[in-house]
Amino acid sequence: MGEDVNRRKFVKTASGVSAALGALTKMVRPAQARVLGANDRINLGIVGLGGRGNYLARQFADLAEKQNLQIATIAEVYEKRKRQAAERWKAKGTLDYREIINDKSIDAVVIATPDHWHAPIAIQAMNAGKDVYLEKPMTRTVDEAKEVYETSVKTKRILQIGSQTTSADQWWKARKAIQDGMIGKMILSQGSYHRNWNGKQQPPGEWNWPIETEAGPDAGGENYVDWKMWVGNAPKIPWNADRFFRFRKYWDYSGGIATDLFYHVVAPLNLCWGGGEFPYRVCGTGGIYVYKDEREVPDTFMLVADYPSGHSVVLSSSMANSRHIPGLIRGYEGTIVMVEHGMFEGRTDYITVTPERHVAEAFKKKYGSDEVKITVEPRPSHYENFIVCMRTREKPVLDGLTAFKAMVPIAMSVESYRTGQMLFFDEKTQKVTTRAPKKA
């Protein structure tokens, strides 16, 4: 009974956020986009200029000459960050992202805001005729991810989700190995994302980034923060510096480990699987075991998902222990290890395919050795892939549908953890349920 109440409360809150999202993104008809010629300069607008936003700005600025682009406008609710970023990138600065949305000269929007703003800004930008580079996670909820994906289809905009590791070659090599039948039927994928920042920052604990105490909505000059804009469609509360500077600790703006880190694992796994599929059943578990501060999200978290085609995923993560487990995919006839060190964002030179005992002799006869190491080759960066696709209109590496499929188990694991229930996904209705959907 308690679990049912928890889920009703969770769904009610999510529905309220979805209604707010609809009000923010409602538009009668998508705008006409500028058609880019081969020699046309691409104008970028960047929304959110914290640490991640400035990192993305550097990546795109490095492509300025090669890809004929420029950072034209940046939007940031914190006056100090806005001024510094505008000066650094020699761009126009604004506190209101809608100036970028309404500027017809802007060709693409790079979104690096807190997670609760991802869907509203991405949808508005695509409806305004702009291509979108959307930092991970795609969104906070399943419904938001569905709407972002469907908007990209409706508007025919290029949508690249910013899990940059998906542009690495190991996933594509693993995909081909699976398609070539090297491991037989796929049965289980595993991955992890572990960190331990204790001692490197004060107070210790993941996402306890420094707080600039002089900043706030009542401050003047460069210390001003447009708190109302930052809160957006999240629950309205008075100014809270910890939430502003350390937003990933709070459910209103983030899914914690699941949305921040597991996206870097689930998205590349979906590529390995050949584009992926929606999960059938998902469970999220864990807890706050070490960092008992203001945070709401767990410091240790596990995700388990089962898929209709008959394979499962097991992911583990802790922000209080840094030892990874190998990233691999198990099949009935063999195993592919994509990242031995376990860091899905880390560099690797090869993937390894090892047969199971019952097919070892046939494997050696076919491939000439007891195991096969497949060399990983250089590929264009995630950022360059996005810019190239803007000109060619080809599908980017992490397109909307693949990203949606990756977002579903992540968002479901958060809901499962928060409500204490095993959850199911009805692919026919594309809704999360507490009961297994009827099979066709």
C-alpha positions as CSV (number, residue, x, y, z in Angstrom):
1,M,0.0,0.0,0.0
2,G,2.8,2.4,0.9
3,E,4.5,1.6,-2.5
4,D,1.3,2.4,-4.4
5,V,1.0,5.7,-2.5
6,N,4.7,6.6,-3.3
7,R,4.2,5.9,-6.9
8,R,1.0,7.9,-7.1
9,K,2.8,10.8,-5.5
10,F,5.7,10.4,-7.9
11,V,3.5,10.2,-11.0
12,K,1.5,13.2,-9.8
13,T,4.7,15.3,-9.5
14,A,5.9,14.1,-12.9
15,S,2.6,14.9,-14.5
16,G,2.8,18.5,-13.1
17,V,6.2,18.9,-14.6
18,S,5.0,17.5,-17.9
19,A,2.1,20.0,-17.9
20,A,4.6,22.8,-17.3
21,L,6.7,21.5,-20.1
22,G,3.8,21.5,-22.5
23,A,3.0,25.2,-21.6
24,L,6.7,26.1,-22.2
25,T,7.1,24.4,-25.5
26,K,3.7,24.8,-27.2
27,M,4.0,26.1,-30.7
28,V,1.5,25.9,-33.6
29,R,3.9,25.2,-36.4
30,P,7.7,24.5,-36.6
31,A,9.6,27.5,-38.0
32,Q,11.5,27.4,-41.3
33,A,15.2,26.8,-40.9
34,R,18.0,28.4,-42.8
35,V,19.4,26.1,-45.5
36,L,23.1,25.8,-45.0
37,G,25.3,25.9,-48.0
38,A,28.7,24.3,-48.1
39,N,30.5,27.6,-47.5
40,D,28.0,29.1,-45.1
41,R,29.2,29.9,-41.6
42,I,27.3,28.1,-38.8
43,N,26.2,30.3,-35.9
44,L,26.0,28.6,-32.6
45,G,24.1,29.6,-29.5
46,I,25.2,28.0,-26.2
47,V,22.8,27.9,-23.2
48,G,24.3,27.2,-19.8
49,L,27.9,28.3,-19.3
50,G,29.0,26.5,-16.1
51,G,31.8,24.0,-16.2
52,R,30.3,21.8,-18.8
53,G,29.0,24.6,-21.0
54,N,32.5,26.2,-21.2
55,Y,34.0,22.8,-21.9
56,L,31.6,22.4,-24.9
57,A,32.3,25.9,-26.0
58,R,36.1,25.0,-26.2
59,Q,35.4,21.9,-28.2
60,F,33.3,23.8,-30.8
61,A,35.7,26.8,-30.8
62,D,38.5,24.4,-31.7
63,L,36.4,23.4,-34.8
64,A,35.8,27.1,-35.8
65,E,38.3,27.3,-38.7
66,K,38.0,23.7,-39.9
67,Q,34.2,23.7,-39.9
68,N,33.5,27.4,-40.5
69,L,31.5,28.1,-37.4
70,Q,31.4,30.6,-34.6
71,I,29.9,30.9,-31.2
72,A,27.6,33.9,-31.8
73,T,25.6,34.1,-28.5
74,I,25.7,32.6,-25.0
75,A,22.9,32.5,-22.5
76,E,23.5,32.1,-18.7
77,V,21.4,33.1,-15.7
78,Y,24.4,34.0,-13.5
79,E,25.6,37.4,-14.6
80,K,29.3,36.7,-13.6
81,R,29.4,33.5,-15.8
82,K,27.6,35.3,-18.6
83,R,30.1,38.1,-18.7
84,Q,33.1,35.9,-18.5
85,A,31.9,33.5,-21.1
86,A,30.9,36.3,-23.5
87,E,34.3,37.8,-23.2
88,R,36.1,34.5,-23.5
89,W,34.3,33.4,-26.7
90,K,33.8,36.9,-28.1
91,A,30.1,36.4,-28.3
92,K,26.9,38.3,-27.4
93,G,25.7,37.5,-23.9
94,T,22.2,37.3,-22.4
95,L,20.5,36.2,-19.2
96,D,17.5,34.9,-21.2
97,Y,18.0,31.8,-23.4
98,R,14.8,32.8,-25.4
99,E,16.9,35.5,-27.2
100,I,18.8,32.6,-28.8
101,I,15.6,30.8,-29.6
102,N,14.1,33.8,-31.3
103,D,17.3,34.8,-33.2
104,K,16.8,33.7,-36.8
105,S,20.6,34.0,-37.4
106,I,21.3,31.2,-35.0
107,D,21.6,27.8,-36.7
108,A,22.1,25.5,-33.8
109,V,21.7,25.5,-30.0
110,V,24.1,23.8,-27.6
111,I,22.3,23.0,-24.3
112,A,24.4,22.5,-21.2
113,T,21.9,23.5,-18.5
114,P,20.8,21.5,-15.4
115,D,18.8,18.4,-16.5
116,H,15.3,19.8,-15.8
117,W,15.8,22.4,-18.6
118,H,17.0,20.0,-21.3
119,A,13.6,19.1,-22.7
120,P,12.0,22.6,-22.7
121,I,14.9,24.3,-24.4
122,A,15.6,21.5,-26.9
123,I,11.9,21.4,-28.0
124,Q,11.7,25.2,-28.3
125,A,14.9,25.3,-30.3
126,M,13.9,22.6,-32.8
127,N,10.4,24.2,-33.2
128,A,12.3,27.4,-34.0
129,G,14.1,25.7,-36.8
130,K,17.4,25.1,-35.1
131,D,19.5,22.0,-34.8
132,V,20.4,20.9,-31.3
133,Y,23.4,19.5,-29.4
134,L,21.8,18.4,-26.2
135,E,24.1,17.5,-23.3
136,K,23.4,14.2,-21.5
137,P,21.2,13.0,-20.0
138,M,18.7,13.5,-22.8
139,T,16.0,14.5,-20.3
140,R,14.9,13.7,-16.7
141,T,11.8,11.6,-17.5
142,V,10.5,9.1,-20.1
143,D,7.7,11.4,-21.3
144,E,10.2,14.3,-21.8
145,A,12.5,12.0,-23.8
146,K,9.6,10.9,-26.0
147,E,8.6,14.4,-26.7
148,V,12.1,15.6,-27.5
149,Y,12.6,12.6,-29.9
150,E,9.2,13.2,-31.6
151,T,9.9,16.9,-32.0
152,S,13.2,16.1,-33.8
153,V,11.2,13.9,-36.2
154,K,8.5,16.4,-36.7
155,T,10.8,19.3,-37.3
156,K,13.5,17.3,-39.2
157,R,16.1,18.8,-37.1
158,I,19.5,17.3,-36.4
159,L,19.6,16.2,-32.7
160,Q,22.8,15.0,-31.2
161,I,22.7,13.9,-27.6
162,G,26.0,14.7,-25.9
163,S,27.4,11.5,-24.6
164,Q,30.7,12.0,-26.4
165,T,32.0,8.5,-25.7
166,T,29.5,7.1,-28.2
167,S,31.7,8.5,-31.0
168,A,34.5,6.2,-29.9
169,D,35.1,3.2,-32.2
170,Q,34.9,0.4,-29.7
171,W,31.1,0.3,-29.6
172,W,30.9,0.1,-33.4
173,K,33.5,-2.7,-33.5
174,A,31.5,-4.6,-30.9
175,R,28.3,-4.0,-32.9
176,K,29.8,-5.5,-36.0
177,A,31.3,-8.5,-34.0
178,I,27.8,-9.2,-32.6
179,Q,26.2,-8.9,-36.0
180,D,28.8,-11.2,-37.4
181,G,27.8,-13.9,-34.8
182,M,31.1,-13.9,-32.9
183,I,29.4,-14.4,-29.5
184,G,26.1,-16.1,-30.6
185,K,22.9,-15.0,-28.8
186,M,23.5,-12.0,-26.6
187,I,22.3,-12.7,-23.0
188,L,23.9,-10.1,-20.6
189,S,25.6,-6.7,-20.7
190,Q,27.4,-5.2,-17.8
191,G,29.0,-1.9,-17.0
192,S,29.9,0.4,-14.2
193,Y,30.7,4.0,-13.3
194,H,32.6,4.5,-10.1
195,R,34.3,7.5,-8.5
196,N,35.5,8.7,-5.1
197,W,36.3,12.4,-4.8
198,N,36.7,12.3,-1.0
199,G,39.6,14.5,0.0
200,K,39.7,16.4,-3.3
201,Q,37.0,18.9,-2.3
202,Q,35.4,20.2,0.8
203,P,33.0,19.1,2.0
204,P,33.8,15.7,0.6
205,G,31.3,13.9,-1.6
206,E,30.3,13.8,-5.3
207,W,28.8,17.0,-6.7
208,N,29.8,19.2,-3.7
209,W,31.2,21.8,-6.0
210,P,32.3,25.2,-4.6
211,I,29.6,27.6,-3.6
212,E,30.1,31.3,-4.4
213,T,28.4,32.8,-1.3
214,E,28.1,36.3,-2.8
215,A,25.9,35.1,-5.6
216,G,22.1,35.2,-5.5
217,P,18.8,36.7,-6.8
218,D,19.1,39.7,-4.5
219,A,22.8,40.4,-5.3
220,G,23.7,43.3,-7.6
221,G,26.1,43.5,-10.5
222,E,27.9,40.4,-11.6
223,N,26.7,38.4,-8.6
224,Y,23.1,38.5,-9.8
225,V,21.4,35.1,-10.5
226,D,18.0,34.9,-12.2
227,W,16.8,32.3,-9.8
228,K,13.2,32.3,-11.1
229,M,14.5,31.5,-14.6
230,W,16.8,28.8,-13.3
231,V,14.1,27.0,-11.3
232,G,11.9,27.0,-14.4
233,N,9.3,24.2,-14.4
234,A,10.7,22.6,-11.2
235,P,8.9,23.2,-7.9
236,K,9.1,26.9,-6.8
237,I,11.3,27.4,-3.7
238,P,13.3,30.4,-2.2
239,W,16.9,30.9,-3.3
240,N,19.1,27.9,-2.3
241,A,22.8,28.2,-3.1
242,D,23.4,24.5,-2.5
243,R,20.8,23.6,-5.1
244,F,22.1,26.2,-7.6
245,F,25.8,25.2,-7.4
246,R,25.2,21.5,-6.6
247,F,22.1,20.7,-8.5
248,R,22.9,17.1,-9.2
249,K,22.3,16.2,-5.5
250,Y,18.5,17.0,-5.9
251,W,15.7,15.1,-7.5
252,D,14.0,18.3,-8.8
253,Y,16.8,18.9,-11.2
254,S,18.6,15.6,-11.7
255,G,18.5,11.8,-11.4
256,G,21.8,11.6,-9.6
257,I,24.1,8.8,-10.7
258,A,21.6,7.4,-13.1
259,T,21.2,10.4,-15.3
260,D,24.6,12.0,-14.8
261,L,26.8,8.9,-15.3
262,F,24.8,5.8,-16.4
263,Y,23.9,7.6,-19.6
264,H,27.6,7.2,-20.6
265,V,27.1,3.5,-20.2
266,V,23.6,2.8,-21.5
267,A,24.0,4.9,-24.6
268,P,27.1,3.1,-26.0
269,L,25.6,-0.3,-25.0
270,N,22.6,0.5,-27.2
271,L,25.0,1.2,-30.1
272,C,26.6,-2.2,-29.5
273,W,23.2,-3.8,-29.6
274,G,22.6,-2.4,-33.1
275,G,20.5,0.6,-32.1
276,G,19.0,-1.0,-29.1
277,E,15.5,-1.7,-27.9
278,F,13.2,-0.5,-25.2
279,P,13.4,-2.4,-21.9
280,Y,10.7,-4.7,-20.6
281,R,11.4,-4.5,-16.9
282,V,13.6,-2.2,-14.8
283,C,14.7,-2.0,-11.2
284,G,16.8,0.7,-9.4
285,T,18.4,0.2,-6.0
286,G,21.0,1.6,-3.7
287,G,21.2,4.2,-1.1
288,I,23.0,7.1,0.7
289,Y,25.6,5.0,2.5
290,V,28.5,7.5,3.1
291,Y,27.7,11.1,2.2
292,K,24.9,12.0,4.5
293,D,24.7,15.7,3.7
294,E,21.8,17.6,2.1
295,R,21.7,15.3,-0.9
296,E,18.6,13.5,-1.9
297,V,20.2,11.2,-4.6
298,P,22.0,8.0,-3.6
299,D,25.8,7.8,-3.5
300,T,25.6,4.1,-4.5
301,F,23.2,3.0,-7.2
302,M,22.5,-0.2,-9.3
303,L,20.3,-0.6,-12.3
304,V,19.0,-3.9,-13.7
305,A,17.0,-4.1,-16.9
306,D,15.5,-7.0,-18.9
307,Y,14.8,-6.7,-22.6
308,P,12.1,-8.3,-24.8
309,S,14.6,-10.0,-27.1
310,G,16.0,-12.0,-24.1
311,H,18.9,-10.3,-22.6
312,S,19.6,-8.3,-19.4
313,V,21.7,-5.3,-18.3
314,V,23.4,-5.0,-14.9
315,L,25.1,-1.6,-14.0
316,S,26.8,-0.7,-10.8
317,S,28.0,2.6,-9.5
318,S,29.3,4.2,-6.3
319,M,30.5,7.7,-5.6
320,A,32.4,6.4,-2.6
321,N,34.6,3.8,-4.3
322,S,36.6,4.2,-7.5
323,R,37.1,0.5,-8.6
324,H,35.4,-0.2,-11.9
325,I,34.3,-3.5,-13.4
326,P,35.0,-4.4,-17.0
327,G,32.5,-3.2,-19.6
328,L,31.4,-6.3,-21.6
329,I,28.7,-8.2,-23.4
330,R,28.1,-11.9,-22.8
331,G,26.7,-14.2,-25.4
332,Y,25.9,-17.9,-25.4
333,E,29.0,-18.6,-27.5
334,G,31.4,-15.9,-26.3
335,T,32.1,-12.6,-24.6
336,I,33.1,-9.2,-25.9
337,V,35.1,-6.9,-23.6
338,M,34.9,-3.4,-24.8
339,V,36.7,-1.6,-21.9
340,E,38.9,-3.8,-19.7
341,H,39.5,-0.9,-17.3
342,G,35.8,-0.4,-17.1
343,M,35.8,3.4,-17.7
344,F,33.2,3.8,-20.6
345,E,34.6,7.3,-21.3
346,G,38.2,6.1,-21.1
347,R,40.4,5.4,-24.1
348,T,41.0,1.9,-25.3
349,D,43.1,0.5,-28.2
350,Y,41.2,-2.7,-28.9
351,I,38.2,-4.9,-27.9
352,T,38.6,-8.6,-27.1
353,V,36.4,-11.4,-28.2
354,T,36.7,-14.7,-26.3
355,P,34.8,-17.9,-27.1
356,E,33.0,-20.1,-24.6
357,R,34.4,-23.6,-24.1
358,H,31.8,-25.5,-26.1
359,V,32.7,-23.5,-29.3
360,A,36.4,-22.8,-28.6
361,E,37.7,-25.3,-31.2
362,A,35.4,-24.0,-34.0
363,F,36.3,-20.4,-33.0
364,K,40.0,-21.0,-33.2
365,K,39.6,-22.8,-36.6
366,K,37.6,-19.8,-38.0
367,Y,39.6,-16.9,-36.5
368,G,43.1,-18.5,-36.1
369,S,43.5,-17.9,-32.4
370,D,42.0,-18.7,-28.9
371,E,40.7,-15.1,-28.7
372,V,40.5,-12.1,-31.1
373,K,41.7,-8.6,-30.4
374,I,40.0,-6.1,-32.8
375,T,41.9,-2.8,-33.1
376,V,40.0,0.4,-32.3
377,E,40.4,3.1,-35.0
378,P,40.2,6.9,-34.8
379,R,36.8,8.5,-35.6
380,P,35.6,12.1,-35.8
381,S,34.7,13.7,-32.5
382,H,31.1,13.9,-31.3
383,Y,31.2,17.6,-31.8
384,E,32.5,17.4,-35.4
385,N,30.0,14.7,-36.2
386,F,27.2,17.1,-35.2
387,I,28.5,20.0,-37.3
388,V,29.1,17.7,-40.3
389,C,25.5,16.3,-40.0
390,M,24.1,19.8,-39.9
391,R,25.5,20.3,-43.4
392,T,24.7,16.8,-44.8
393,R,21.5,16.2,-42.9
394,E,22.6,12.7,-42.2
395,K,21.8,11.0,-38.9
396,P,24.3,11.8,-36.1
397,V,26.1,9.2,-34.0
398,L,23.7,9.5,-31.0
399,D,20.4,10.3,-32.7
400,G,17.1,11.0,-31.0
401,L,15.6,7.5,-31.2
402,T,18.7,5.7,-29.9
403,A,19.0,8.3,-27.2
404,F,15.4,7.8,-26.2
405,K,15.9,4.1,-25.9
406,A,18.8,4.8,-23.6
407,M,16.9,7.3,-21.5
408,V,14.0,4.9,-20.8
409,P,15.8,2.4,-18.5
410,I,17.7,5.2,-16.8
411,A,14.6,7.3,-16.0
412,M,12.7,4.1,-15.0
413,S,15.5,3.1,-12.6
414,V,15.2,6.4,-10.8
415,E,11.4,6.1,-10.5
416,S,11.9,2.5,-9.3
417,Y,14.3,3.6,-6.6
418,R,12.1,6.4,-5.5
419,T,8.9,4.4,-5.3
420,G,10.3,1.1,-4.2
421,Q,8.7,-0.8,-7.1
422,M,9.7,-2.9,-10.0
423,L,8.6,-1.1,-13.2
424,F,7.6,-2.2,-16.7
425,F,7.6,-0.4,-20.0
426,D,4.7,-0.9,-22.4
427,E,6.3,-0.3,-25.8
428,K,2.9,-0.2,-27.5
429,T,1.8,2.8,-25.4
430,Q,5.3,3.9,-24.5
431,K,4.3,4.3,-20.9
432,V,5.8,3.1,-17.6
433,T,3.6,0.8,-15.6
434,T,3.7,-1.2,-12.4
435,R,2.3,-4.3,-14.1
436,A,3.7,-6.4,-16.9
437,P,2.1,-5.4,-20.2
438,K,0.1,-8.0,-22.1
439,K,2.1,-9.7,-24.8
440,A,0.9,-9.3,-28.4
